[in-house]
Amino acid sequence: DQLAMAAVELNFKLSKLDPPFLLTDDLLKPSSLSKFEKTSIFMGDMFYDEVMAKKILAWCKRSCQSKNTIYIGDPGRWGLDFIRDSIIKVAEYEIIDEDCDEYRTAAVFQ
């Protein structure tokens, strides 16, 4: 969505990095994979709904066949349980949000 794209662009700007190529196309369509090969794909906060999680996981598996690297940012919701044996935690961050009682950390998985 547009707000997520703005957040990513701002994060890269604050980090003094050139922003990556960003798009808001429906990437779950099988035809969308032809746009990517040997690309790093970042997704976050996507595994909160079982139906959505299963669609995204199927897409991730197809995407990895195109030699893409996928990074998933998530506080460790149940949706990741489906692929726990296929992912590696590469970073973990403390959640500093007084309104977030359920999770104290969020992680990035590859």
KATAQUI-V739200 format. One record per residue. N is the residue number from 0. RES is the residue in three letters. PHI is phi in whole degrees, -180 to 180 (999 if undefined). OMEGA is omega in radians with two decimals (* if undefined). Layout:
# KATAQUI-V739200
n res phi omega
N RES PHI OMEGA
N RES PHI OMEGA
This chain:
# KATAQUI-V739200
n res phi omega
0 ASP 999 -3.04
1 GLN -64 3.13
2 LEU -67 3.10
3 ALA -64 3.12
4 MET -63 3.12
5 ALA -63 3.12
6 ALA -65 3.12
7 VAL -64 3.14
8 GLU -61 3.13
9 LEU -65 3.12
10 ASN -60 3.13
11 PHE -66 3.13
12 LYS -62 3.13
13 LEU -65 3.11
14 SER -87 -3.14
15 LYS 59 3.10
16 LEU -121 3.04
17 ASP -72 -3.13
18 PRO -66 3.12
19 PRO -77 3.01
20 PHE -68 -3.10
21 LEU -123 3.04
22 LEU -150 -3.12
23 THR -118 3.10
24 ASP -63 3.03
25 ASP -75 -3.06
26 LEU -80 -3.13
27 LEU -80 3.07
28 LYS -70 3.14
29 PRO -54 -3.12
30 SER -69 -3.11
31 SER -68 -3.09
32 LEU -65 3.14
33 SER -66 3.12
34 LYS -78 -2.99
35 PHE -127 2.97
36 GLU -154 -3.09
37 LYS 56 -3.10
38 THR -120 2.99
39 SER -91 -3.11
40 ILE -118 -3.13
41 PHE -114 3.07
42 MET -138 -3.12
43 GLY -145 3.04
44 ASP 55 -3.05
45 MET -114 -2.97
46 PHE -113 -3.11
47 TYR -102 -3.09
48 ASP -131 -3.04
49 GLU -60 -3.12
50 VAL -63 3.13
51 MET -64 -3.12
52 ALA -59 -3.13
53 LYS -65 3.10
54 LYS -65 -3.12
55 ILE -67 3.13
56 LEU -63 3.09
57 ALA -63 3.12
58 TRP -64 3.13
59 CYS -59 3.13
60 LYS -63 3.10
61 ARG -65 -3.11
62 SER -65 3.14
63 CYS -64 3.08
64 GLN -67 3.09
65 SER -92 3.11
66 LYS 64 3.05
67 ASN -84 3.03
68 THR -106 -3.07
69 ILE -114 3.07
70 TYR -115 -3.11
71 ILE -119 3.05
72 GLY -101 -3.07
73 ASP -164 3.08
74 PRO -80 3.08
75 GLY 94 3.14
76 ARG -66 -3.11
77 TRP -60 -3.10
78 GLY -59 3.11
79 LEU -77 -3.14
80 ASP -59 -3.13
81 PHE -65 -3.06
82 ILE -126 -3.07
83 ARG -51 -3.11
84 ASP -79 -3.10
85 SER -109 -3.08
86 ILE -121 3.13
87 ILE -125 3.07
88 LYS -75 -3.13
89 VAL -108 3.10
90 ALA -161 3.07
91 GLU -142 -3.07
92 TYR -130 3.05
93 GLU -76 3.07
94 ILE -88 3.14
95 ILE -107 -3.10
96 ASP -151 -3.09
97 GLU -64 -3.13
98 ASP -85 -3.10
99 CYS -101 -3.13
100 ASP -88 -3.00
101 GLU -77 -3.07
102 TYR -125 3.11
103 ARG -107 3.10
104 THR -137 3.01
105 ALA -130 -3.08
106 ALA -130 3.00
107 VAL -113 -3.14
108 PHE -115 3.06
109 GLN -119 *
